[in-house]
Amino acid sequence: MSKIKDQMERDHEREMEQYISFMEWVCDQNLEVSEAVTKEEEEDSLKPSTPRTLIVPANTLKAANNINYNPNRSIR
């Protein structure tokens, strides 16, 4: 019975060492990711703050300038 108990304790210790090693690796990975995100944020802060959106001229919304304009069309 003591052999089994000793083996279980050794197995448990080995599993805990593996778990700790894995968690240290995970923490290192998270640190690398957070450093990369910080660098990206710094790069983004150097970019112009204006959004790159397409601004549609107001006259394209009028029926005379837009052949697809149909005020009676139902939206589904």
N, C-alpha and C positions, 0 to 999 in steps of 0.2 A: 504494500500500500504506500509506503514511503517513497518508493521508486516512482510511482505514478505521480505522487504529489510533487516530488522534486522536478520531474519532467514538465509538469504543468507550470511550475514556477519559472523554469528556464524558458519555456515557450512564451509565457506571459512577458518576461523581461525582454526577450528578443522582439516580440510584437511591439512593445512600448518603445524600444529603441528605433524600430523601423517607423513607427508612427511619428516620433519626435523628429527623426530625420526628414520624413516627408513634409511635416508641417514647417520645418525650417526652409525647405525648398520652396514650398508654397509662398511663404512670407517673402522670400527673395524674389519670386516671380511677381508678386504684387508690388514690391518696391520698384522693380524694373518698369512695370506698367505705369505706375504713378509718376515715375520720372519721365517716361515718354509722354504722358499726357501733359505734364507740366511744360515740357519743351514745345509741344504742339500749341498749348495755350499762349506761350510766349511768342511763337511764330504768328499765331492768329492775331495777337495784339499789335503786331507790326503791320498787318495788312490794313488797307483802307476800311473804314467802318461803314461805308455805304453799301447797302445790299445790292446784289446783282439781279434785280428783277426787271422783267420786261414791262415797261410802262406803255400802256395802250393809249393812243390818242383818243380824246373824248369824242371826236367826230365819227369814230368807227362804231360807236354804239347807236348811232342814228340810223333809221331805216333807209335813208337816201344813200348812205355810204356803205351799207352792209347788206349784201344780197341774201344772207342767211337770217336776217332779222325777221321774226314773225311773232308779233305780240299775242296772237291767238293760239300759239302752239302750247300744248300742255306739257308740263315737265313731269316725267315719270320717275 
